[in-house]
């Protein structure tokens, strides 16, 4: 990959995924491997688990050639690639006979999750989600290549949610060591979906905090900014997870030797889990809209209270201002001006008018 093209793709994809894709692919043949993403890509690191029911071992070779030499066709092999630069992804996919279009999709981290069936392998793209310390969500694309006795996972950066599968391989717990590569791919996919629940629950906890302070937020600007950001996050989550559900539905209907019949119940359960996640997302989206309505209603009510008080005060002072204006005119011959009782009488009339109006407003329950 050319360094200049990679940086341009990163910059363009940060502005808009579609802009980055269209600008970088303009004039290039279909299937040209160019990195497109919203982060600086990392150098690819390789690892391989080779296991069966009786044994397992882990290797981290430095080159693709050394990695391929470790594949045992009589056992299940799990190749994991962390990072997309250095040419390792392209060389590995070429040696495994992966279609160039699929390789280009691996390097395009803005790609929509999908499932495609080729002659001797399945190709899948999904999104792995993980919560950040500030409460936001980190999105990472994970690509799967599933062959008989072989599963390849390709990630953008080191770090994932596959620790439980590694532990099961090393300890022999569960079914992984007794099953084939299709079950291994399902187990990895299932851990990604399980992680969706923790991410969505974190979003729900943040929404509850906004709901508690919706009527009287401490900082209105910070409240609105945070709530709008949370609603945008929910929309992005929906766009990421909804195609994953469609991908699992495709796997359930796929007539392929890569999907054994005994895996269908597990895929059905995975599909149901994704439906639960999506339903939770839809509920939280509605809650976000409700919280915004509650906040706007409270702001409107407070404004109405203020306007009501100001209106009452203005109404009370209108007749008082009229009397003050009449006796403030500079006419010499005004009969009351010469009387000693005129000033206190005017005050008495003004107080009586104000008091009468206040009693009338209270009787009408206007305040």
Sine and cosine of phi, psi and omega as CSV:
sin_phi,cos_phi,sin_psi,cos_psi,sin_omega,cos_omega
0.00,0.00,0.63,-0.78,0.02,-1.00
-0.99,0.15,0.70,-0.71,-0.05,-1.00
-0.88,0.47,-0.66,0.76,-0.02,-1.00
-0.89,0.46,-0.71,0.71,-0.01,-1.00
-0.90,0.44,-0.63,0.78,-0.02,-1.00
-0.90,0.44,-0.72,0.69,0.00,-1.00
-0.90,0.43,-0.64,0.77,0.02,-1.00
-0.90,0.44,-0.62,0.78,0.00,-1.00
-0.91,0.42,-0.64,0.77,0.03,-1.00
-0.89,0.46,-0.73,0.68,-0.04,-1.00
-0.89,0.46,-0.71,0.70,-0.04,-1.00
-0.93,0.38,-0.61,0.79,-0.03,-1.00
-0.94,0.34,-0.43,0.90,0.08,-1.00
-0.93,0.37,-0.54,0.84,0.04,-1.00
-0.96,0.30,-0.74,0.67,0.00,-1.00
-0.25,-0.97,0.80,-0.60,0.00,-1.00
-0.83,0.56,-0.67,0.75,-0.03,-1.00
-0.92,0.39,-0.61,0.79,0.03,-1.00
-0.90,0.44,-0.71,0.71,-0.01,-1.00
-0.88,0.48,-0.68,0.73,-0.02,-1.00
-0.91,0.42,-0.74,0.67,-0.07,-1.00
-0.92,0.40,-0.64,0.77,-0.03,-1.00
-0.93,0.38,-0.67,0.75,-0.07,-1.00
-0.97,0.24,-0.50,0.87,-0.04,-1.00
-1.00,0.01,-0.06,1.00,-0.04,-1.00
-0.91,0.41,0.84,-0.54,0.06,-1.00
0.99,0.13,-0.02,1.00,-0.02,-1.00
-0.98,-0.20,0.52,-0.85,0.03,-1.00
-0.90,0.44,0.51,-0.86,0.07,-1.00
-0.85,0.52,0.65,-0.76,0.01,-1.00
1.00,0.04,0.14,0.99,0.06,-1.00
-0.94,0.35,0.84,-0.54,-0.07,-1.00
-0.98,0.22,0.97,-0.24,0.04,-1.00
-0.74,-0.67,0.75,-0.66,0.00,-1.00
-0.95,0.31,0.76,-0.65,0.10,-1.00
-0.75,-0.66,0.87,-0.49,-0.03,-1.00
-0.19,-0.98,0.06,-1.00,-0.06,-1.00
-0.96,-0.27,0.28,0.96,0.04,-1.00
-0.59,-0.81,0.30,-0.95,0.04,-1.00
-0.95,0.32,0.86,-0.51,-0.05,-1.00
-0.93,0.37,0.47,-0.88,-0.01,-1.00
-0.96,-0.28,0.34,-0.94,0.01,-1.00
-0.93,0.38,0.71,-0.71,-0.07,-1.00
-0.93,0.36,0.70,-0.72,0.10,-0.99
-0.84,-0.55,0.68,-0.73,-0.13,-0.99
-0.95,-0.32,0.57,-0.82,0.14,-0.99
-0.50,-0.87,0.41,-0.91,0.00,-1.00
-0.55,-0.83,0.77,-0.64,0.19,-0.98
-0.98,-0.17,0.77,-0.64,0.10,-0.99
-0.85,-0.52,0.85,-0.53,-0.11,-0.99
-0.46,-0.89,0.35,-0.94,0.24,-0.97
-0.57,-0.82,-0.21,-0.98,-0.07,-1.00
-0.91,0.41,-0.44,0.90,-0.10,-1.00
-1.00,-0.05,-0.46,0.89,-0.13,-0.99
-0.43,-0.90,0.18,-0.98,0.08,-1.00
-0.40,-0.92,0.40,-0.92,0.19,-0.98
-0.41,-0.91,0.45,-0.89,-0.04,-1.00
-0.88,-0.48,0.71,-0.70,0.06,-1.00
-0.74,-0.67,0.51,-0.86,0.06,-1.00
-0.80,-0.60,0.97,0.24,-0.05,-1.00
-0.94,0.35,0.35,-0.94,-0.04,-1.00
-1.00,0.02,-0.38,0.93,-0.07,-1.00
-0.79,-0.61,0.32,-0.95,0.04,-1.00
-0.92,0.39,-0.62,0.78,0.00,-1.00
-0.88,0.48,-0.70,0.72,0.02,-1.00
-0.91,0.42,-0.58,0.82,0.02,-1.00
-0.90,0.44,-0.72,0.69,-0.04,-1.00
-0.91,0.42,-0.50,0.86,0.04,-1.00
-0.92,0.39,-0.35,0.94,-0.03,-1.00
-1.00,0.08,-0.17,0.99,-0.04,-1.00
-0.93,0.36,0.78,-0.63,0.04,-1.00
-0.94,-0.34,0.93,-0.37,-0.06,-1.00
-0.92,0.39,-0.23,0.97,0.00,-1.00
-1.00,-0.05,-0.01,1.00,0.00,-1.00
-0.76,-0.65,0.06,-1.00,0.08,-1.00
-1.00,0.03,0.73,-0.68,-0.03,-1.00
-0.86,-0.50,0.79,-0.61,0.05,-1.00
-0.89,-0.46,0.94,-0.33,0.06,-1.00
-0.99,-0.14,0.79,-0.62,0.05,-1.00
-0.86,-0.50,0.77,-0.64,0.02,-1.00
-0.90,-0.44,0.87,-0.50,0.07,-1.00
-0.96,-0.28,0.94,-0.34,-0.03,-1.00
0.93,-0.36,0.48,-0.88,-0.12,-0.99
-0.87,-0.50,0.03,1.00,-0.01,-1.00
-0.95,-0.31,0.19,-0.98,0.00,-1.00
0.99,-0.13,-0.11,0.99,0.04,-1.00
0.99,0.12,-0.02,1.00,-0.04,-1.00
-0.91,0.41,-0.63,0.77,-0.01,-1.00
-0.89,0.46,-0.73,0.69,-0.02,-1.00
-0.89,0.45,-0.69,0.73,-0.03,-1.00
-0.92,0.39,-0.67,0.74,0.00,-1.00
-0.90,0.44,-0.72,0.69,-0.01,-1.00
-0.90,0.43,-0.59,0.80,0.02,-1.00
-0.90,0.43,-0.68,0.73,-0.01,-1.00
-0.93,0.37,-0.49,0.87,0.00,-1.00
-1.00,0.03,-0.04,1.00,0.03,-1.00
0.98,0.22,0.49,0.87,0.01,-1.00
-0.98,0.18,0.66,-0.75,-0.05,-1.00
-0.90,0.44,0.62,-0.78,0.00,-1.00
-0.84,0.54,-0.55,0.84,0.04,-1.00
-0.89,0.46,-0.66,0.75,0.03,-1.00
-0.91,0.42,-0.62,0.79,0.03,-1.00
-0.90,0.45,-0.67,0.74,0.05,-1.00
-0.89,0.46,-0.60,0.80,0.03,-1.00
-0.92,0.39,-0.57,0.82,0.05,-1.00
-0.88,0.48,-0.68,0.74,-0.05,-1.00
-0.98,0.18,-0.24,0.97,0.06,-1.00
-1.00,-0.05,1.00,-0.07,-0.10,-1.00
-0.97,0.24,-0.01,1.00,0.10,-1.00
-1.00,-0.06,0.13,0.99,-0.11,-0.99
-0.95,0.30,0.54,-0.84,0.06,-1.00
-0.95,0.31,0.65,-0.76,0.06,-1.00
-0.83,0.56,0.62,-0.79,-0.06,-1.00
-0.31,-0.95,0.18,-0.98,0.11,-0.99
-0.75,-0.66,0.73,-0.68,0.06,-1.00
-0.72,-0.69,0.64,-0.77,0.02,-1.00
-0.96,-0.27,0.83,-0.56,0.11,-0.99
-0.95,-0.31,-0.08,-1.00,-0.13,-0.99
-0.85,0.53,-0.75,0.66,-0.11,-0.99
-0.81,-0.59,0.29,0.96,0.02,-1.00
-0.36,-0.93,0.32,-0.95,0.13,-0.99
-0.96,-0.27,0.63,-0.77,0.06,-1.00
-0.86,-0.51,0.80,-0.59,-0.04,-1.00
-0.74,-0.67,0.57,-0.82,0.13,-0.99
-0.82,-0.57,0.74,-0.67,0.06,-1.00
-0.63,-0.78,0.06,-1.00,-0.01,-1.00
-0.90,-0.44,0.78,-0.63,0.09,-1.00
-0.98,-0.21,0.78,-0.62,-0.07,-1.00
-0.92,-0.39,0.59,-0.81,0.07,-1.00
-0.52,-0.85,0.63,-0.78,-0.01,-1.00
-0.98,0.21,0.63,-0.78,0.12,-0.99
-1.00,-0.02,0.20,-0.98,-0.03,-1.00
-0.91,0.42,-0.50,0.86,-0.01,-1.00
-0.99,0.14,0.07,1.00,0.03,-1.00
1.00,-0.08,-0.20,0.98,0.03,-1.00
-0.98,0.19,0.03,-1.00,-0.09,-1.00
-0.89,-0.46,0.71,-0.71,0.08,-1.00
-0.99,-0.15,0.74,-0.67,-0.04,-1.00
-0.94,-0.33,0.74,-0.67,0.04,-1.00
-0.67,-0.74,0.70,-0.71,0.03,-1.00
-1.00,0.07,0.70,-0.71,0.07,-1.00
-0.83,-0.56,0.79,-0.61,0.02,-1.00
-0.95,-0.31,0.63,-0.77,0.00,-1.00
-0.88,-0.47,0.69,-0.72,0.21,-0.98
-0.83,-0.56,0.89,-0.45,-0.11,-0.99
-0.90,-0.44,0.88,-0.47,0.09,-1.00
-0.83,-0.56,0.20,-0.98,0.13,-0.99
-0.85,0.53,0.82,-0.57,0.01,-1.00
0.93,0.37,0.22,0.98,-0.04,-1.00
-0.54,-0.84,0.74,-0.67,0.15,-0.99
-0.77,-0.63,0.78,-0.62,0.07,-1.00
-0.90,-0.43,0.82,-0.57,0.11,-0.99
-0.90,-0.43,0.73,-0.68,-0.04,-1.00
-0.84,-0.55,0.87,-0.50,-0.06,-1.00
-0.90,-0.43,0.33,-0.95,0.01,-1.00
-0.96,0.28,-0.69,0.72,-0.10,-0.99
-0.68,-0.74,0.31,-0.95,0.11,-0.99
-0.90,0.44,0.45,-0.89,-0.01,-1.00
0.99,-0.17,0.81,-0.58,-0.03,-1.00
-0.39,-0.92,-0.12,-0.99,0.01,-1.00
-0.95,-0.31,0.38,0.92,-0.09,-1.00
-1.00,-0.03,0.19,0.98,-0.07,-1.00
-0.86,0.51,-0.59,0.81,-0.02,-1.00
-0.92,0.40,-0.61,0.80,0.05,-1.00
-0.92,0.40,-0.67,0.75,0.04,-1.00
-0.87,0.48,-0.66,0.75,0.02,-1.00
-0.90,0.44,-0.64,0.77,0.02,-1.00
-0.92,0.40,-0.61,0.79,0.05,-1.00
-0.90,0.44,-0.69,0.72,-0.09,-1.00
-0.97,0.25,-0.50,0.86,-0.02,-1.00
-0.99,-0.14,-0.26,0.96,-0.05,-1.00
0.99,0.17,0.17,0.99,0.00,-1.00
-0.97,0.25,0.43,-0.90,0.04,-1.00
0.96,0.27,-0.34,-0.94,-0.10,-1.00
-0.98,-0.18,-0.15,0.99,-0.21,-0.98
-0.85,0.53,-0.72,0.70,-0.06,-1.00
-0.94,0.35,-0.34,0.94,-0.04,-1.00
-0.99,-0.11,-0.13,0.99,-0.09,-1.00
-0.96,-0.29,-0.03,-1.00,-0.05,-1.00
-0.99,-0.12,-0.16,-0.99,-0.06,-1.00
-0.93,0.37,-0.51,0.86,0.01,-1.00
-0.89,0.45,-0.65,0.76,0.02,-1.00
-0.93,0.36,-0.60,0.80,0.07,-1.00
-0.87,0.49,-0.71,0.70,0.02,-1.00
-0.88,0.47,-0.65,0.76,0.06,-1.00
-0.88,0.48,-0.69,0.72,-0.01,-1.00
-0.87,0.49,-0.66,0.75,0.04,-1.00
-0.91,0.42,-0.69,0.72,0.03,-1.00
-0.88,0.48,-0.66,0.75,-0.02,-1.00
-0.90,0.44,-0.62,0.78,0.04,-1.00
-0.91,0.42,-0.61,0.79,0.06,-1.00
-0.88,0.47,-0.69,0.72,-0.01,-1.00
-0.93,0.38,-0.64,0.77,0.05,-1.00
-0.86,0.52,-0.57,0.82,0.02,-1.00
-0.93,0.37,-0.42,0.91,0.07,-1.00
-0.86,0.51,-0.62,0.79,-0.04,-1.00
-0.88,0.48,-0.70,0.71,-0.01,-1.00
-0.91,0.41,-0.60,0.80,0.03,-1.00
-0.91,0.41,-0.72,0.69,-0.03,-1.00
-0.92,0.39,-0.60,0.80,0.05,-1.00
-0.89,0.45,-0.61,0.79,0.07,-1.00
-0.89,0.46,-0.64,0.76,0.08,-1.00
-0.88,0.47,-0.66,0.75,0.02,-1.00
-0.89,0.46,-0.64,0.77,0.04,-1.00
-0.89,0.45,-0.64,0.77,0.03,-1.00
-0.91,0.41,-0.61,0.79,0.04,-1.00
-0.90,0.44,-0.62,0.78,0.02,-1.00
-0.88,0.47,-0.63,0.78,0.03,-1.00
-0.91,0.42,-0.64,0.77,0.06,-1.00
-0.91,0.41,-0.59,0.81,-0.01,-1.00
-0.91,0.41,-0.59,0.81,-0.02,-1.00
-0.92,0.38,-0.54,0.84,-0.04,-1.00
-0.96,-0.26,0.23,0.97,-0.06,-1.00
-0.90,0.44,-0.63,0.78,-0.07,-1.00
-0.95,0.31,-0.62,0.79,-0.04,-1.00
-0.67,-0.74,0.96,0.30,0.01,-1.00
-0.93,0.36,0.57,-0.82,0.01,-1.00
-0.92,0.39,-0.64,0.77,0.01,-1.00
-0.75,-0.66,0.95,-0.32,-0.09,-1.00
-0.90,0.44,-0.65,0.76,-0.02,-1.00
-0.91,0.41,-0.71,0.70,0.02,-1.00
-0.90,0.43,-0.61,0.79,0.01,-1.00
-0.89,0.46,-0.76,0.65,-0.03,-1.00
-0.91,0.42,-0.65,0.76,0.01,-1.00
-0.90,0.44,-0.71,0.71,0.00,-1.00
-0.91,0.41,-0.66,0.76,-0.02,-1.00
-0.92,0.38,-0.66,0.75,0.03,-1.00
-0.91,0.41,-0.61,0.79,0.07,-1.00
-0.90,0.44,-0.62,0.78,0.03,-1.00
-0.92,0.40,-0.64,0.77,0.05,-1.00
-0.90,0.43,-0.62,0.78,0.05,-1.00
-0.91,0.42,-0.62,0.79,0.04,-1.00
-0.89,0.45,-0.65,0.76,0.04,-1.00
-0.89,0.45,-0.64,0.77,0.02,-1.00
-0.91,0.41,-0.65,0.76,0.02,-1.00
-0.92,0.38,-0.62,0.78,0.06,-1.00
-0.88,0.48,-0.68,0.74,0.01,-1.00
-0.88,0.48,-0.68,0.73,0.01,-1.00
-0.91,0.42,-0.50,0.87,-0.01,-1.00
-0.99,0.16,-0.62,0.78,-0.16,-0.99
-1.00,0.02,-0.57,0.82,-0.05,-1.00
-0.83,0.56,-0.72,0.69,0.04,-1.00
-0.91,0.41,-0.44,0.90,0.05,-1.00
-0.90,0.43,-0.65,0.76,0.07,-1.00
-0.88,0.48,-0.67,0.74,0.04,-1.00
-0.89,0.45,-0.59,0.81,0.01,-1.00
-0.91,0.43,-0.67,0.74,0.02,-1.00
-0.92,0.40,-0.60,0.80,0.06,-1.00
-0.88,0.47,-0.62,0.79,0.06,-1.00
-0.90,0.43,-0.68,0.73,0.02,-1.00
-0.87,0.49,-0.61,0.79,0.00,-1.00
-0.91,0.42,-0.54,0.84,-0.04,-1.00
-1.00,-0.06,-0.08,1.00,-0.13,-0.99
-0.96,0.29,0.78,-0.63,0.08,-1.00
-1.00,-0.10,1.00,0.02,-0.09,-1.00
-0.59,-0.81,0.56,-0.83,0.06,-1.00
-0.92,0.38,-0.30,0.95,0.03,-1.00
-0.96,0.30,-0.28,0.96,0.01,-1.00
-0.91,-0.41,1.00,-0.07,0.01,-1.00
-0.92,0.39,0.45,-0.89,-0.05,-1.00
-0.86,0.51,-0.55,0.84,-0.03,-1.00
-0.95,0.30,-0.11,0.99,0.04,-1.00
-1.00,0.02,-0.29,0.96,-0.08,-1.00
-0.86,0.51,-0.71,0.71,0.04,-1.00
-0.86,0.51,-0.59,0.81,0.04,-1.00
-0.92,0.39,-0.65,0.76,0.04,-1.00
-0.91,0.42,-0.58,0.81,0.04,-1.00
-0.90,0.44,-0.66,0.75,0.05,-1.00
-0.91,0.42,-0.64,0.77,0.04,-1.00
-0.89,0.46,-0.65,0.76,0.03,-1.00
-0.89,0.46,-0.66,0.75,0.03,-1.00
-0.90,0.43,-0.61,0.79,0.06,-1.00
-0.89,0.45,-0.65,0.76,0.03,-1.00
-0.92,0.40,-0.60,0.80,0.07,-1.00
-0.88,0.47,-0.66,0.75,0.04,-1.00
-0.88,0.47,-0.66,0.75,0.02,-1.00
-0.89,0.46,-0.71,0.71,-0.03,-1.00
-0.91,0.41,-0.65,0.76,0.05,-1.00
-0.89,0.46,-0.64,0.77,0.06,-1.00
-0.89,0.45,-0.65,0.76,0.03,-1.00
-0.88,0.48,-0.70,0.72,0.01,-1.00
-0.89,0.45,-0.64,0.77,0.04,-1.00
-0.90,0.44,-0.68,0.73,-0.01,-1.00
-0.93,0.38,-0.56,0.83,0.07,-1.00
-0.90,0.44,-0.68,0.74,0.05,-1.00
-0.91,0.41,-0.63,0.77,0.05,-1.00
-0.88,0.47,-0.64,0.77,0.03,-1.00
-0.88,0.48,-0.67,0.74,0.05,-1.00
-0.91,0.42,-0.62,0.79,0.02,-1.00
-0.92,0.40,-0.66,0.76,0.02,-1.00
-0.89,0.46,-0.66,0.76,0.04,-1.00
-0.89,0.46,-0.66,0.75,0.03,-1.00
-0.90,0.43,-0.64,0.76,0.04,-1.00
-0.88,0.47,-0.69,0.72,0.00,-1.00
-0.89,0.45,-0.72,0.69,-0.01,-1.00
-0.91,0.42,-0.58,0.81,0.04,-1.00
-0.92,0.40,-0.64,0.76,0.02,-1.00
-0.92,0.40,-0.63,0.78,0.06,-1.00
-0.89,0.45,-0.69,0.72,0.01,-1.00
-0.90,0.44,-0.65,0.76,0.01,-1.00
-0.91,0.42,-0.67,0.74,0.03,-1.00
-0.90,0.44,-0.62,0.78,0.04,-1.00
-0.91,0.42,-0.63,0.77,0.04,-1.00
-0.90,0.44,-0.64,0.77,0.03,-1.00
-0.89,0.46,-0.69,0.72,0.01,-1.00
-0.89,0.45,-0.71,0.70,-0.01,-1.00
-0.91,0.42,-0.57,0.82,0.02,-1.00
-0.91,0.42,-0.70,0.72,0.02,-1.00
-0.89,0.45,-0.71,0.71,-0.01,-1.00
-0.91,0.43,-0.61,0.80,0.02,-1.00
-0.91,0.41,-0.67,0.74,0.02,-1.00
-0.89,0.46,-0.70,0.71,0.02,-1.00
-0.88,0.47,-0.70,0.72,0.00,-1.00
-0.90,0.44,-0.63,0.77,0.00,-1.00
-0.90,0.43,-0.65,0.76,0.01,-1.00
-0.90,0.44,-0.63,0.78,-0.10,-1.00
-0.99,0.11,-0.19,0.98,0.01,-1.00
-0.87,0.49,-0.80,0.60,0.02,-1.00
-0.92,0.39,-0.54,0.84,0.04,-1.00
-0.91,0.42,-0.66,0.75,0.04,-1.00
-0.91,0.42,-0.59,0.81,0.04,-1.00
-0.88,0.47,-0.74,0.68,0.02,-1.00
-0.90,0.45,-0.69,0.73,0.02,-1.00
-0.89,0.46,-0.57,0.82,0.02,-1.00
-0.94,0.35,-0.63,0.77,0.00,-1.00
-0.89,0.46,-0.76,0.65,-0.05,-1.00
-0.99,0.12,0.02,1.00,0.12,-0.99
-0.99,-0.11,0.03,1.00,0.02,-1.00
-0.96,0.26,0.55,-0.84,-0.10,-0.99
-1.00,-0.02,0.76,0.65,0.13,-0.99
-1.00,-0.05,0.69,-0.73,-0.06,-1.00
-0.96,0.27,-0.64,0.77,-0.09,-1.00
-0.98,-0.19,0.97,0.25,0.16,-0.99
-0.94,-0.35,0.87,-0.50,-0.20,-0.98
-0.84,0.54,-0.61,0.79,-0.09,-1.00
-0.98,0.22,-0.30,0.95,-0.10,-1.00
-0.91,0.42,-0.49,0.87,-0.06,-1.00
-1.00,0.04,-0.13,0.99,-0.05,-1.00
-1.00,0.07,0.67,-0.75,-0.01,-1.00
-0.93,0.36,-0.40,0.92,-0.03,-1.00
-1.00,-0.01,-0.02,1.00,-0.13,-0.99
-0.90,0.43,-0.70,0.72,-0.06,-1.00
-0.90,0.43,-0.80,0.59,0.04,-1.00
-0.90,0.44,-0.52,0.86,0.04,-1.00
-0.91,0.42,-0.64,0.76,0.03,-1.00
-0.89,0.45,-0.65,0.76,0.03,-1.00
-0.91,0.42,-0.63,0.77,0.01,-1.00
-0.90,0.44,-0.67,0.74,0.02,-1.00
-0.90,0.44,-0.68,0.73,-0.03,-1.00
-0.91,0.42,-0.67,0.74,0.02,-1.00
-0.91,0.41,-0.64,0.77,0.01,-1.00
-0.90,0.44,-0.67,0.75,0.02,-1.00
-0.89,0.45,-0.74,0.68,-0.01,-1.00
-0.89,0.46,-0.72,0.70,0.01,-1.00
-0.89,0.45,-0.66,0.75,0.02,-1.00
-0.89,0.47,-0.65,0.76,0.02,-1.00
-0.92,0.40,-0.63,0.78,0.03,-1.00
-0.90,0.44,-0.70,0.71,0.04,-1.00
-0.88,0.47,-0.63,0.78,0.01,-1.00
-0.90,0.43,-0.69,0.73,0.01,-1.00
-0.90,0.44,-0.63,0.78,0.01,-1.00
-0.92,0.38,-0.63,0.78,0.01,-1.00
-0.91,0.42,-0.52,0.86,0.05,-1.00
-1.00,0.09,-0.04,1.00,-0.03,-1.00
0.86,0.51,0.64,0.77,0.05,-1.00
-1.00,0.08,-0.26,0.97,0.13,-0.99
-0.37,-0.93,0.00,0.00,0.00,0.00
